């Protein structure tokens, strides 16, 4: 028996892991019983003796023994001590012998279903950034000037009765007040006529794409995506077993004619028509009408991802695709991650009324409903005009930062980086000749603390190359310093 405890003593020696001593004692005693080191019916030494042998405190052994007893591994006989349970024989005969330090469980990946493995493999296609935003990372909005004080004041104005109501289980489609506010805002801002009953609140555009992939497509169905385009979209679709079909993008947006000719069986197309990601071009009216014709003839669906449609800086704002006639098969996806901030985790889909109930139930299956308090405050933030005022400030600020970025890069690079201005979006693309080396500068920039994304990161078949420069989330001083660092790397 002492030799058996010596094995356990070596196993519970201090290790660089989060387990406490008492947890390690418990795990090793349980493993010894499961593997037959301690046979069923074996009388165990007193806890004081075990503690001395193992070189741990008696409290650690007592805690481990009490847990093993509660789990049925140990039986305590009054006045006679503790014994390994007699009915562990079947467990031992079915448990293969392992080395003392082998893990109790197989690798997680071995336990996944085929669909689970597809989802796990999306990390190969899309790995969302976790580090803090730094120039020139794209997709990061300005958060320092967000009106947090206004938001907090609106939150304090919520009555006790409203708080109690929002603390209950809620409608998975979203609160009526927020859905109504979004519908009114879309008509005023993007020219979209919709009813509150068509609006489904979700946790940003990524959950919207996930719901669409789950509800409208089957495994093996084909979906058209822009190439280059946003990898989070194609990763989500591929995770549902959908076959992603790339379609080239030119100065008028998605080339619909090529999509129709090459992928005639496609059932869904995901586009960013107001500001194509990542090129920034606007889809022409001719292409928009051709895409609508395709959807109606094919009985397919168009997903309009309007991720930064509120940030148009020119004198004329382009209306949403779904505001055009015959756009009944367009699902409009919007997000407050760019207009307000990503931490809010709220977005929405505008759906045909016939689909709303199914989408609401699908959302309920995954996370029941959006957070109540946040919806209440956001609804008031919109209806009282704070969203409009905030966006006006951001449009002015982002236009200024875009110009600062262009001037600073041009000067710091001695004219090698002449970026073209854009009337929409949150970043600029500097395109290089096809086949040019884009990765070397990105690698050197990362070493200098800059987040410069290569265009190839967003391509599937496309051979386009270049660099993406995010400017929205960084003040002018940061942009100038970052431009100076990059200019030195480029010129040296």
C-alpha positions, 0 to 999 in steps of 0.5 A: 500500500505504501508503494502505491501511495509513493506513486501518487506522491510523485504524481501530485508533486508541484506542477505548473498548472492551476489545480490546487493540492487537494484537487491533485490528491483527489484526481490521483486517488480517483485515477488509482481506483479507476485503473485498479491500483486500489482494488475494490474492497481495499481498506484505505489508510487513515487520512493522517497516514495518507497525509504523511505519506503524500507529504500534504496537509490532512485537510487536503486528504479529508477534502479528497476523501469526502468528495470520493465518498460523495461520488461513490468511489469510497465507502466509509464504515463506521468504526472500521475505516474507509474502503474502495467501493466494491462495485468499481470492478466493472469500471476497472475492467472497462478502463484501459491502463494508462500511464500515471500522468496520462490525461483522463480524457481524449483530445476534444477534437476527437469528440466533435461531430462532423459539423462541429469539426467544420465549425472548429476548422473555421479558425483556418479561414478566420481568426478574429483579432483579440489584441487591442486596436492599434494603427492601422487595424481596420474595423475599429471605430472611434470609442474615446468620443462615444457619449458614455455620459449620455448613455449612462444618463439614459440608463439611470432614467429607466424606471424601476418598473421598466427594469423589472420588466426587462429582467424577465425572459424577453422576446427573442426577436428583440424588444418592441421599442427597439425594433420600432426605433430601428425601423424608423431609423432605417427609413430616415437614414437608409431609405428602407421602408420596413415594419417593426415586425420585420426587424430581428435584433441579434448580436451583431452582423456575425450572428445574423450571418450565422442565423441566415446560414442555418435557416436558409441553406442546407449542407452542400448548398452554394453561396456567392461571396465577394472575392476579395471579401470578409473572411468572417462571412465565408467562415460562418457559411462553411461552418454550416457545410455550405459551399462558398463560391468566390466571385470577382469584384471590380470598380462596379462591385460584384461581377454578377455576370460571372457569378451567374455563368460560373455558379448557376446552382447558387442559392444565396449571395452575400454582398457589401454594396454600399462600401465593398469590403475591403476595396471600398467601391460602390456597387453600380445601379446596373449591377444592383438591378442585375443581382435583384434579377438573379435572386428573383429568377433563381428564387435565391436570397441576397444578404446585404451586409451594410456594415458601415453604410452610415459612414458616407462623406460625400454630398449624396448618400447612396441608398441601401440595395433593399430600398430598390423596387423588387428587392423582396428577396434581400435580407438587410443586415446592420450592426451597431458595432461600427456606428456605436461600438463593438462592445455593445454586441447588438445588430439586426436583420430586416426580414420578410415577415414570413421569416421572422418567427423562424429566425426568432426561434433559431435565436432563442435556441442559441442565446434566448434573447438580447439583453433587456437593459441594453435594448431599452437604453439603445431604443431611447438613444435612437428615438431621442436623436442621440444616434443622429448627433453621434453619427454626424460628429463621426462622419466629420471626424472620420473624414478629417482622419482620412485626410490626415492619414493620406497626407501623413503617409504620402509625406513619410513615404516620400511619395511612395504611398499615395492613397486615394480618397474615398467617400465612404468607409472606415479604411483605405486600400492601397493596391499594388501590382498583381504578384507584388510582395505585400507581406514583408512590410506587414511583418516589419510593421507588426514588429514596430507595433503597427497592424497593417493587413495585406489584401491577400488575407481577404482573397480566395482566388483573387491575385490582387495585392495591397495594404489596408489602412484603418483610420477611424479609431485613431486620433490624428497624433496616432496616425501621424506617428504610425505613418512616420514609423511605416515611412521609415520601414518603407524607405529603409 
